């Protein structure tokens, strides 16, 4: 039982570390690897075309 509890605590600790390392909120429209979001570009172009 103690080993299971320790295992759960370690998992919770690791998840919290991962959460703290995330750079949120990220820049909208740009992924972490600086590749532009093509869907967002297409949506903006479509909305401009509707004007």
N, C-alpha and C positions, 0 to 999 in steps of 0.2 A: 504494500500500500504506500509506503514511504517512497519507494522508487517511482511509482506512478505519479505521485504528487510532485516529486522533484522533476520528473520528465515534463509534466505540464507547465511547471514554473519556467523551465528552460525554454520551452516553446513560446510561451507568452513573452519572455524577455527578448528572444530572437525576433519575434514579430514586431515588438516595440522598437527595437534597434533599426529594423528595416524601415519602419514607418517614419522614424525620425530622420533617416538619411534621404528620404524622398524630397525632391525639390519642388514642392507644390506651393502655389499653383504655377504650373509651367507657362511659358509664353504662349498665348493663344495662336494657333495656326502653325506652330513650329514644333516639330518633334525634338527629342533630345539629340538626335544626330543631325539636326539642322536641315532635314528634308522637309520642304513645304507641304502643307496639307492640301492635296489636289482637290478633295471634295469641297473644302472651304473656298478655294479659288474659283471652282466651278459655280458654287452657290452665289458668290459675290458677282461673278460675271453675269449670271442669269438674272439676278436682282437689278443690276445696272441696265440690262437689256430691256427689262420691263418698263423702265421709266419712259 
